[in-house]
Amino acid sequence: MEVESSGSKVLVVGAGPTGLIMAATLQRFGIDFEIIDKKDGLTDTSKGLSLNVSTQIVLYLLNLAEHVGVNGQKIRKLNLVHEKDRVMSVDFRKLSGDRYLITQPQSATEAEIYHCLQCRGVEVQWSSALQSIDECASGYFVNIVKNGSEVIKGPYRYVIGCEGKKSLVREKIGALMESKQYSHYFLLADFKVKNTIDNDEVNYIESGGDFFIIVPLSNNICRVVMVTDVKPSSEYALGNALKNLVNSYYDKDIIVSEAVWTSSAQIYLSVADKIQLNRLFICGDSFHLVSPIGGTGMNMGIQDAFNLGCKIAAVINGIQDESILHKYQTERLSVVKETCAKVDVTTRMIFDKIFRDENSGFFVPDITKRNLFKKIYPESYSGLSLRYPMNSPVEINEQYKNQYVGCLFENTNIFYSGPFKEKLLKPILIFNVDESSDFSAVQNMVSLVRAFIDAKYSSVFHLINIGNSSEIFTGFINFPIDCNLPVGTFTLLTCEGIIEFMCDIESGGLLLAYIECMYVKTSGMLSSVGVGV
Ligand SMILES: Cc1cc2nc3c(=O)[nH]c(=O)nc-3n(C[C@H](O)[C@H](O)[C@H](O)COP(=O)(O)OP(=O)(O)OC[C@H]3O[C@@H](n4cnc5c(N)ncnc54)[C@H](O)[C@@H]3O)c2cc1C
């Protein structure tokens, strides 16, 4: 059998959305890797269609946001409708900044990411199926069937399984899937529709004993999802059933064509009990399988890949100790379980038709009028409410240990004042985050800052999180700047002057990009990134 030695340190198995984002993250940090997939090319299926706000942030930080999802549909509201009455809305405009979900077929998302990767010199090795993995002193050798012939490749220091539902890497890790059983089915179909449906709103409709969801995509296509307790006899029957359901609900022929894509399955929810063994990892559907209710599966996979990819890159680039890789499991298992618990609740509410049941004690119209819910729901459905465990934010020293770092604010203002050349040896990044305040994306910023700054730049930066600004300014440095740094503000003190950010998440990314340009390019590690501010 042919043995091919590999100079790459990382093997990514699977080029679905998770594997492609893993590739984009490793590429961004200049890591040498290979990515293989058993298929002979990109997927052409519609499947996962929503890119939530957290995913959009990852796309932004990987310099993909200008290319991925730009032709998708912006969704600003999710409505729960009982018969013809709207009983509740999740309004993403309640979040700070211009927030929305993007919907488009998964095939489009994958193709757009892959196109960017190709422009950056990354090619997927198609028709290459992983068969087995063997560990040895120098790493992992893998057996691959490539275009019909068996080859052994390696050694790789890390193997990352992004192979979806059936994962060999997961088997090798010895992980068990903890599953919840449901007896219901979901039916899905994409249709061409007349331009009479609100294009930027998703409707969850409960009518005449049926429950279905209508999700607009761009180009007058919409996805219809229905929950039933019987499996349809054929794809054709499925398409017809959904078409009739929608047309009779609206009392006119909104759907004029046959379905352009259909799918159905029993509702599922399962999570692996562990996601790492030594230098083997799993991400995406290999790690968690969530039925489409709530549109979380692909988004979680993208977050897994970004989280792990940053950490592996930091270790390979010699910035972090390998022990940081254990945080992947701690962080991602906790948020994935939290998300699955929410999906489980929503799924059961749909089965039980609890939305309309006044006797059940949970009457949606009542609770959703409250301000708390007006904010909590948009955070939750945008992916912004997830929090990593408390013990993982940036740590600068004992005094500031376990403090949050990050912020979320409406507008971006960047301005300089200074200079402070004589006084500053190292730039100082100061964040003021009031933990008691309601900054929905603080934890997102924490993970970003940790991934980008703590991992890579701790040697060039002082990172300071302040609750009480006067304390730090008198204790640390003696600068003629406003000590009342507003909560939610970054201040970057550099040799050139002060840069202040009244910041939302994208602007946080902008700050990180700035830091890369100013302070890291010279080290040569990010020479291929080409970020600019
Ligand atoms: C009908 C349907 C609707 C959905 N709707 C949504 C939604 O609205 N929102 C959402 O977020 N998610 C949704 N999902 C979930 C979403 O599609 C998945 O979560 C997502 O595809 C997972 O991506 P992945 O890259 O982890 O796995 P996959 O997309 O399954 O990709 C895995 C890749 O690994 C390759 N592979 C497998 N085994 C091997 C091997 N041995 N060697 C080499 N390559 C291998 C496969 O060929 C494949 O390309 C939906 C799923 C379905 C089925």
The ligand as an SDF file (V2000), in Angstrom:
LIG
                    3D

 53 58  0  0  0  0  0  0  0  0999 V2000
  -32.9450   18.7950    6.4910 C   0  0  0  0  0  0  0  0  0  0  0  0
  -32.0000   19.5760    7.3340 C   0  0  0  0  0  0  0  0  0  0  0  0
  -32.2530   20.9100    7.6330 C   0  0  0  0  0  0  0  0  0  0  0  0
  -31.3800   21.6330    8.4290 C   0  0  0  0  0  0  0  0  0  0  0  0
  -31.6360   22.9570    8.7390 N   0  0  0  0  0  0  0  0  0  0  0  0
  -30.7380   23.6740    9.4820 C   0  0  0  0  0  0  0  0  0  0  0  0
  -30.8910   25.0890    9.7520 C   0  0  0  0  0  0  0  0  0  0  0  0
  -31.8470   25.7110    9.3290 O   0  0  0  0  0  0  0  0  0  0  0  0
  -29.9100   25.7310   10.4500 N   0  0  0  0  0  0  0  0  0  0  0  0
  -28.8000   25.0850   10.9070 C   0  0  0  0  0  0  0  0  0  0  0  0
  -27.9350   25.7230   11.5560 O   0  0  0  0  0  0  0  0  0  0  0  0
  -28.6240   23.7740   10.6710 N   0  0  0  0  0  0  0  0  0  0  0  0
  -29.5570   23.0530    9.9700 C   0  0  0  0  0  0  0  0  0  0  0  0
  -29.3450   21.7400    9.6910 N   0  0  0  0  0  0  0  0  0  0  0  0
  -28.1590   21.1150   10.2050 C   0  0  0  0  0  0  0  0  0  0  0  0
  -26.9760   21.3460    9.2810 C   0  0  0  0  0  0  0  0  0  0  0  0
  -27.2580   20.9650    7.9730 O   0  0  0  0  0  0  0  0  0  0  0  0
  -25.8250   20.5590    9.8400 C   0  0  0  0  0  0  0  0  0  0  0  0
  -25.6880   20.8760   11.2130 O   0  0  0  0  0  0  0  0  0  0  0  0
  -24.5260   20.8880    9.1160 C   0  0  0  0  0  0  0  0  0  0  0  0
  -24.5370   20.3860    7.8030 O   0  0  0  0  0  0  0  0  0  0  0  0
  -23.3690   20.2430    9.8540 C   0  0  0  0  0  0  0  0  0  0  0  0
  -22.1950   20.5420    9.1880 O   0  0  0  0  0  0  0  0  0  0  0  0
  -20.9300   19.6100    9.3530 P   0  0  0  0  0  0  0  0  0  0  0  0
  -19.8880   20.2250    8.4920 O   0  0  0  0  0  0  0  0  0  0  0  0
  -20.6430   19.4300   10.7900 O   0  0  0  0  0  0  0  0  0  0  0  0
  -21.3740   18.1910    8.8040 O   0  0  0  0  0  0  0  0  0  0  0  0
  -21.8120   17.8050    7.3250 P   0  0  0  0  0  0  0  0  0  0  0  0
  -22.5140   18.9240    6.6580 O   0  0  0  0  0  0  0  0  0  0  0  0
  -22.5340   16.5120    7.4510 O   0  0  0  0  0  0  0  0  0  0  0  0
  -20.4410   17.5790    6.5670 O   0  0  0  0  0  0  0  0  0  0  0  0
  -19.6110   16.4750    6.8330 C   0  0  0  0  0  0  0  0  0  0  0  0
  -18.6760   16.2370    5.6650 C   0  0  0  0  0  0  0  0  0  0  0  0
  -17.7770   15.1900    6.0180 O   0  0  0  0  0  0  0  0  0  0  0  0
  -17.6370   14.3120    4.9240 C   0  0  0  0  0  0  0  0  0  0  0  0
  -17.2630   12.9910    5.4470 N   0  0  0  0  0  0  0  0  0  0  0  0
  -18.0090   12.1500    6.1890 C   0  0  0  0  0  0  0  0  0  0  0  0
  -17.3230   11.0450    6.5040 N   0  0  0  0  0  0  0  0  0  0  0  0
  -16.1020   11.1870    5.9510 C   0  0  0  0  0  0  0  0  0  0  0  0
  -14.9390   10.3620    5.9160 C   0  0  0  0  0  0  0  0  0  0  0  0
  -14.8850    9.1740    6.5140 N   0  0  0  0  0  0  0  0  0  0  0  0
  -13.8520   10.8080    5.2390 N   0  0  0  0  0  0  0  0  0  0  0  0
  -13.8840   12.0150    4.6070 C   0  0  0  0  0  0  0  0  0  0  0  0
  -14.9580   12.8300    4.6120 N   0  0  0  0  0  0  0  0  0  0  0  0
  -16.0520   12.4200    5.2790 C   0  0  0  0  0  0  0  0  0  0  0  0
  -18.9980   14.3350    4.2540 C   0  0  0  0  0  0  0  0  0  0  0  0
  -18.8940   13.9590    2.8890 O   0  0  0  0  0  0  0  0  0  0  0  0
  -19.4170   15.7890    4.4300 C   0  0  0  0  0  0  0  0  0  0  0  0
  -19.0410   16.5900    3.3320 O   0  0  0  0  0  0  0  0  0  0  0  0
  -30.2250   20.9900    8.9130 C   0  0  0  0  0  0  0  0  0  0  0  0
  -29.9780   19.6490    8.5930 C   0  0  0  0  0  0  0  0  0  0  0  0
  -30.8470   18.9380    7.8190 C   0  0  0  0  0  0  0  0  0  0  0  0
  -30.5600   17.4910    7.4780 C   0  0  0  0  0  0  0  0  0  0  0  0
  1  2  1  0
  2  3  1  0
  2 52  2  0
  3  4  2  0
  4  5  1  0
  4 50  1  0
  5  6  2  0
  6  7  1  0
  6 13  1  0
  7  8  2  0
  7  9  1  0
  9 10  1  0
 10 11  2  0
 10 12  1  0
 12 13  2  0
 13 14  1  0
 14 15  1  0
 14 50  1  0
 15 16  1  0
 16 17  1  0
 16 18  1  0
 18 19  1  0
 18 20  1  0
 20 21  1  0
 20 22  1  0
 22 23  1  0
 23 24  1  0
 24 25  2  0
 24 26  1  0
 24 27  1  0
 27 28  1  0
 28 29  2  0
 28 30  1  0
 28 31  1  0
 31 32  1  0
 32 33  1  0
 33 34  1  0
 33 48  1  0
 34 35  1  0
 35 36  1  0
 35 46  1  0
 36 37  1  0
 36 45  1  0
 37 38  2  0
 38 39  1  0
 39 40  1  0
 39 45  2  0
 40 41  1  0
 40 42  2  0
 42 43  1  0
 43 44  2  0
 44 45  1  0
 46 47  1  0
 46 48  1  0
 48 49  1  0
 50 51  2  0
 51 52  1  0
 52 53  1  0
M  END
$$$$
